[in-house]
Amino acid sequence: MSELSVNHLLGIKYLSKEDIDLIFETADHFKEVINRPIKKVPSLRDITIANLFFENSTRTRLSFELAEKRLSADVINFSAASSSVKKGETLIDTVNNILSMKVDMVVMRHPNPGAGVFLSKHVDASIINAGDGAHEHPTQALLDSYSIRERLGEVARKKVVIVGDILHSRVALSNIFALKLQGAEVKVCGPKTLIPKYIEKLGVKVETNLRKALNWCDIANMLRVQNERMEISYFPSTREYTQQFGVNKKLLDSLDKEIVIMHPGPINRGVEITSDVADSNQAIILDQVQNGVAVRMAVIYLLASKIKR
C-alpha cells in the first residue's frame, strides 16, 4: 500500500490497519531525517498549510508547525483568540477566507466534536483534526502507538491501561480505536464518575483498582484530569484522586514486573504521576514528544501527496 485510504485525517475510526502501518513506515523515514544535522526535506515546497487553533494548545501546535517546516511547507498560523471569530464570524467563513489565500491543507483544533468532519464536507482542502472537543485526537493516538512500537517492538498483543479522566479525554477515545485496530488489549482505570457508560461497547474492560490494572498491563498511559472541561466536580479532591489513581515510584517498584509509563502531556506533576516517575527510565514521555514530529510529518506528507495529483 503506497497511499492512505482517506483524504483527511478526521479520526482514527476512519483509518484502516494498513493506513496506520503506512504512516508508521513513513514516520520511520522522517525520524531518521530529523536526527540528521540538516533536518529539512524539500518534499512540500509547493504546499501551503494553515494551522487553525480555536482552543489553546502549546505542544500540539508547535509539533505540527515544526513538522510542516521540516517538510518545507509554507505555514500560516491562526489563533481564534485574536481573530474575527471573536466578532461572530462562522467557522466556514473563517476557513473560506483562509482558503482564498490558496491554502492546500488545514490543521484544526476546535472545541466542538465533529468540527473537522463538518469542515471536510464544506471546504476544498485536506483537513487534519488536531483535537475536536472531547471526541478525537488522532495524531496523538498515532504517536502513542508509534512510541509503544518503538519501545516494545509491536503494538499487537500488548496490554495497555489508560488511567484517569476517560470521560473528557479525546486522547483516550482515539487511543482505544488505534490500539484495538492494531490488536492490543485495552483497559481503562479511573473514578467511576470519569468513565463513560458506553466504554465497554468499544471492547474495553473497566478496572477501578489501580494496582490490579498496573499488574495486568505492559503499558500505562496516564491522562491528565481535564479540569477546564468540568462544570461540576467528579471526585472529592485532587488529593483523594492522587491517592487512588496517582502513580509514584514506590508503587511502580512494588509491581510484579517493569511496565512502560506514557503521558500525552501536559503533566500535572504530583497528581497523576510524580516527578520521579515522569523522569524515570520507565517513562517514554519525551520519546512521545519527539515521535510526535515524525508522525505528524508522515501524516502531512501522505495527505499532501494525494493533493498534488
N, C-alpha and C positions, 0 to 999 in steps of 0.2 A: 504494500500500500504506500503510495507516494504522496497522497494528498488527503486532507481532512474531509470527512463526510458532511461537514457543516460549513456555512459561510460566515457564521458568527459564533462567538463563544458566550452563550447566554446562561448556560448552567451545565453542570456535569450530566444532568439527566438526559441531555440531548446528544451526548457523546457515546461512541462505541468503545469497546476494549481496544480495538485496532487504532482508533484515534489517539487514545492515551499512550499506546506503545509508540506511535509515530512522534507524538510530542516529546516523549522521553528520549527517543533516539536523537531527535533534533537538538534537544537540550544538552545531551552529552557532548555534541559537537560544539555548541556555544559555550559550554562550561570550559572547554579547552581554550576557546578564543579569549574569554575574559580572564584567563590566568596567564595570558601572554603579555609581554611588555607593551605591545600596541594592541589595545583592547577593542578596536573598532573593525567592523567589516562594512564594505560599501553596498551590502545587499539591498537596502531600501532607500537608496539615494533619491528616487523619484516618488516616494510615498510621503504624504502628509498626515500626521496623526494628531487628533485633538483629545486632550485629557480633560474630561468634564467631571468635576467633583462637586456634587451637590451636598456632600457630607464631609466633615473633617476627616483628613487622612494624612498621615506622615509617611509611614513605611510603604504602604501600597503605592501611593502616588510617586514617591521617589524611585521605587523599584521599577515601575512602568517607565518613568521618564528616562532612567538610566538604560533600561533595555532598549528603548526606542533610539536613544542617542548612540548606543553601541552598534546599532544596525544602520546608522547614518540617515535615519528618517528626519524629516522636518517636524518639529513639535510645537504645538500650540497648547498652552496651559490655561485652563478656565476655572476660576473659583466662583461658585454661586454666591458666596457671601458678599462679594464685591461686584455683583453683576445686575443686569436688568431683571433677573428673576425676582429680585427684591422689589421691583416695581410692578410685578404682576405678569411678566411675560410667561407664556406657556412653554412647556418642555419642547414641543415640536418647533415652535417659532425660534426658540434659542438655538436648537440644533440646526435648523434650516439656515439660519443666519450664518452659523459657523461653516456649514457645508457649502454655502455660496462662495466661500473663500477657497473652494476646491480641496476639501479635506476628504481623504480616502477611508479613514478609519477613526472610530470614536471609542475611547476607553471611558466608561462612565460608572461612577458610583452615585447611587441615588437612594433616598430614604424609603421610597415606595417599592414593595415587592412587584416584580413584573415590569419595571420601567424599561429595562433593556429589551424585553420581548416586544413591548408596545412600540418602542422606537424602531426596532428592526423591521416592523411592518409598514412604517410610515416614511422612512428616510432611505436614501440610496447611498449607504456606506456600510462598511463592515463594523459590527458592534461587539465590543468586549465588555462583559459585565464585571466590574471591579467591586461588586457588592451591591445587592439591592435589598434594603431593609433587613429583615431577619430571614430572608429567603435563601439566596445562594451567594457564594464567593468562590467561583470555580478555579481561579488561578491559585488561590491559597490551598485548596484541596489538592491540586496537581503538584504544587511544590512540596506539600506534606508527603504525598505518596512517593514522589521522586526522592525525597530525603530518606524515607524508610528503605526504598530500593537500594540507595547508595550505602546505607549503614548495614542492612541485613541481607542484601543480595537480591531479594524479591519481595513483593507485597503479598502474593498468593500464600494462603495458609497461615499467614501471620495473625496473631491475636492482638487486636487494638482496642483499648478502652479510651473513650472520650469522657473527660471528667469536668463537671462544672455546670455552667449555665447553658444547657442544651436548648431551652425554650426560646431564648432570644438570639441564638447564635446561627448566623448563616454559614460560619465555618463548619459547624457540626453537621449540618444538613449536606453540604457539598462533600465533606469528608466521608460521610456514610455512603452516599451514592458512589463516590470514586473507589472506596475500599471494597465495597460489595462487588462492584463491577470487575475488580481485579482478583476476586477470590479470597479476600481476607475475612476473618470473623470479627464482628464488631459488637461491643457492649457499650452502654452509656452508664455513667455513675454521677449522682448528684442529689441534691434535695428533691424530694418528690414534687415539690411545687415548681421546680425548674426543669422537669422532664415532661415533654408534650405527651398528651394522651395517645396520639396516633403512632408513637415511635415504633412499637412492636410490629406494626404493619409494614415497616421498611425492612423487616428481617433482622432487627436489632434486639438484643436482650437487655433488660434493665437490671443493674446491680446497685443496691443502695449502700452496701458496706464497702468502703474504700479499700481496706486491707484485702478483702476477698478479691476485689476487682484487680488490684495490683498483682496479687499472687497468680491470678489467671493469665494476665496479659504478657505480651512481649514488648509492647509499646504503650505508653500512657500519654495521651495528648491533653494537656492541661489548659482549660479555657478560662479566660477572664470573666469575672462577674460583670455583666454589662449594665452597670447602674444607670447609665444615661438612657437606656431603653425601658427602664422600670418606672411605672407610675405608682406602683404600690410596693410594699416590702414583701419579699418572697421567703425570707428567713429572718430569725430574730435579730442577729447582729453579725457583723463581719467576723468578730472573734469566734463566735459559735460556728460559723461556716468554716473558718480555718481549722478549728479543732476537728471537725468531722470530715472535711474534704480537701484540706490543705496537705501538701506533700513536703516533708522535711527529710534531711539526710538520715536521721535516726530511723525513720520509718522505712526508707529505701534500703538501708543496710540490714534491716531485720527481715527482709523478704527472703523467700527460698531461692531466688535467682536474681541476676542482674537484669534490669529492664531499661529500655530506652525512654528518655523523657523528651517530649516535644511541647512547644508552646507557640501559638500564632502571633503572640505579642499584641499590644504592649503588656508587659508583665506587671502585675501588682505584687511586687516582692513582699514576701511575708504574709500574703493572703492565699493565693492558690499554690504557689511554691516559694520556698525560702531561697535566699541568695546562694547558700551552699549547694542547693540542688541545681539552680539555674546555671551556676558556674562550674558544675562538676563534669567529669568525662562522660557521664551517662546522658547528659543533655546534648541535643543536636540543634539547639535553638539558633545559634549563629550560622550553622550549615543551612538551616531553612532560609535564612535571610539571603545568603549567597546564592543558594539554588533558586530563589525567587526570581533573580535577574535572568538566569539562564533559561528557566521555564517560560518566563514571560517573553523573552526573546524568541523562543521556539514558537509560541502561540502566535505572536505578531507576524513572524516570518511566514509561517504556514498559511495564515489567513491572507496575508498580503500577496502571496504567490497566486492566490485564486482571483484577486482583484486585477492583477497585472494582465491577465489573459484577455 
